[in-house]
Amino acid sequence: AACGVFLLRMPLLPGDVPVDRRELVQAAGRAAFAALGLKAEASKRFEEALARHPDAPHLHYGYGGYLLQQGEDHAVAALDQFRKEIEVNPSSVYAPLEIAFELLKRGEHAEALPYAESAVRIAPGLFAGHHALGRALVDR
């Protein structure tokens, strides 16, 4: 449950999770915990959680982050998860940032620009958004 509230960015202690959100928190927690070390199970757990809760904010982002850690072979799938996060949670600043930085890493500066701009628009005080935007503008 602690991993679940952390992944889902819920400002609650595990014991304070409302009854109607407990299954989501448990599913997210199992996926996040698996990502910490049980790599063979992590994708399966994320996919199970997303099958039951496809519109849960932060869950696609968590899966995308896990996929990025698995290496370049998983980068396209990670980008897809970040894009789904943006659909589910348009106020997410971290999903467009992850996309922007991944595209910048690939040298796709023009493609990174709208994601960096979105991050700055969502969180104008966040340095990382300005960093991504500056890199996209300079290198395009």
TORSE-153965 format. One record per residue (C-alpha): chain; x, y, z negated; residue in one letter. Coordinates in Angstrom, 1 decimal. Each point is the difference from the previous one (the first is absolute). Layout:
A, X, Y, Z, A
...
END
This chain:
A, 0.0, 0.0, 0.0, A
A, 2.9, 2.4, -0.8, A
A, 1.4, -0.6, 3.5, C
A, -3.4, 0.6, 1.5, G
A, -0.7, 3.3, -1.7, V
A, 3.5, 1.1, 1.0, F
A, -0.3, -1.0, 3.6, L
A, -3.5, 1.6, 0.3, L
A, 1.2, 3.2, -1.8, R
A, -2.8, -0.3, -2.6, M
A, 0.6, 2.3, -3.0, P
A, -1.2, -2.7, -2.4, L
A, 1.4, -2.6, -2.3, L
A, -0.8, -3.6, 1.2, P
A, -2.6, -0.4, -2.8, G
A, -1.8, 3.2, 1.0, D
A, -0.7, -1.1, 3.6, V
A, -3.8, 0.1, 0.6, P
A, -1.6, -3.5, 0.4, V
A, -1.0, 0.7, 3.7, D
A, 3.7, 0.7, 0.9, R
A, 1.7, -2.9, -1.9, R
A, 0.0, -2.5, 2.8, E
A, 1.6, 2.6, 2.3, L
A, 2.6, 0.8, -2.7, V
A, 0.7, -3.7, -0.5, Q
A, 0.4, -0.7, 3.7, A
A, 2.2, 3.1, 0.5, A
A, 2.0, -1.0, -3.0, G
A, 0.6, -3.5, 1.2, R
A, 1.2, 1.3, 3.3, A
A, 2.3, 2.7, -1.6, A
A, 1.4, -2.6, -2.4, F
A, 0.7, -2.4, 2.8, A
A, 1.8, 2.7, 1.9, A
A, 2.4, 0.4, -2.9, L
A, 1.5, -3.4, 0.5, G
A, -2.3, -2.7, 1.4, L
A, 0.5, 1.1, 3.6, K
A, -1.6, -3.1, 1.6, A
A, -3.3, 0.8, -1.9, E
A, 0.0, 3.8, 0.3, A
A, -1.4, 0.3, 3.6, S
A, -2.6, -2.6, -0.7, K
A, -1.1, 1.8, -3.2, R
A, -0.1, 3.4, 1.7, F
A, -2.0, -1.4, 2.9, E
A, -2.4, -1.7, -2.5, E
A, -0.5, 3.3, -1.9, A
A, -0.5, 1.9, 3.2, L
A, -2.5, -2.5, 1.3, A
A, -2.1, 0.6, -3.1, R
A, 0.7, 3.7, -0.4, H
A, 0.8, 1.5, 3.4, P
A, -1.0, 3.5, -1.0, D
A, 1.9, 0.2, -3.3, A
A, 2.2, 3.0, -0.1, P
A, 3.8, -0.7, -0.3, H
A, -0.3, -3.7, 0.8, L
A, 1.0, 0.3, 3.7, H
A, 2.8, 2.3, -1.1, Y
A, 1.3, -2.5, -2.5, G
A, 0.0, -2.7, 2.6, Y
A, 1.7, 2.2, 2.5, G
A, 2.7, 0.8, -2.5, G
A, 0.5, -3.7, -0.7, Y
A, 0.2, -0.7, 3.8, L
A, 2.6, 2.8, 0.5, L
A, 2.2, -1.6, -2.7, Q
A, 0.0, -3.3, 2.0, Q
A, 2.0, 1.5, 2.9, G
A, -0.3, 1.3, 3.5, E
A, -2.0, -3.0, 1.1, D
A, -2.8, 1.2, -2.1, H
A, 0.1, 3.7, 0.7, A
A, -2.8, 0.0, 2.6, V
A, -2.3, -1.8, -2.4, A
A, 1.0, 2.4, -2.7, A
A, -0.9, 3.0, 2.2, L
A, -3.3, -1.6, 0.7, D
A, -0.7, -0.3, -3.7, Q
A, 0.9, 3.7, -0.6, F
A, -2.3, 1.0, 2.8, R
A, -2.8, -2.0, -1.5, K
A, 0.7, 1.7, -3.4, E
A, -0.4, 3.4, 1.7, I
A, -3.4, -1.2, 1.4, E
A, -1.1, -1.2, -3.5, V
A, 1.5, 2.8, -2.0, N
A, 0.5, 3.2, 2.1, P
A, 1.4, 1.8, -3.0, S
A, 2.9, -2.4, -0.3, S
A, 3.3, 1.9, 0.4, V
A, 2.3, -3.0, -0.3, Y
A, -1.4, -2.0, 3.0, A
A, 0.7, 2.8, 2.6, P
A, 3.3, 0.6, -1.6, L
A, 1.0, -3.7, 0.3, E
A, -1.0, 0.1, 3.6, I
A, 1.8, 3.2, 0.7, A
A, 3.3, -1.2, -1.6, F
A, -0.2, -3.4, 1.8, E
A, -0.6, 1.7, 3.4, L
A, 2.9, 2.5, -0.8, L
A, 2.2, -3.0, -0.8, K
A, -0.8, -1.4, 3.5, R
A, 0.7, 3.3, 1.6, G
A, -3.6, 0.6, 0.9, E
A, -0.1, 3.6, -1.2, H
A, -2.9, 1.3, 2.1, A
A, -2.1, -2.9, -1.2, E
A, 1.0, 0.7, -3.6, A
A, -1.0, 3.6, 0.2, L
A, -3.8, -0.3, -0.5, P
A, 0.5, -2.3, -3.0, Y
A, 2.5, 2.4, -1.6, A
A, -2.4, 2.9, 0.6, E
A, -2.8, -1.9, -1.6, S
A, 2.1, -0.7, -3.1, A
A, 0.9, 3.7, -0.4, V
A, -3.7, 0.9, 0.5, R
A, -1.1, -2.5, -2.7, I
A, 2.7, 0.8, -2.5, A
A, 1.7, 3.3, 0.8, P
A, 2.1, -0.1, -3.1, G
A, 1.5, -3.4, 0.7, L
A, 3.6, 0.3, 1.1, F
A, 0.0, -3.3, 1.9, A
A, -2.7, 1.3, 2.4, G
A, 2.0, 3.1, 0.9, H
A, 3.1, -2.1, 0.4, H
A, -1.7, -2.3, 2.5, A
A, -1.5, 3.0, 1.8, L
A, 3.3, 1.8, 0.3, G
A, 1.7, -3.1, 1.4, R
A, -2.8, -0.6, 2.5, A
A, 0.1, 3.6, 1.1, L
A, 3.8, 0.2, 0.3, V
A, 0.5, -3.3, 1.8, D
A, -2.9, 0.0, 2.4, R
END
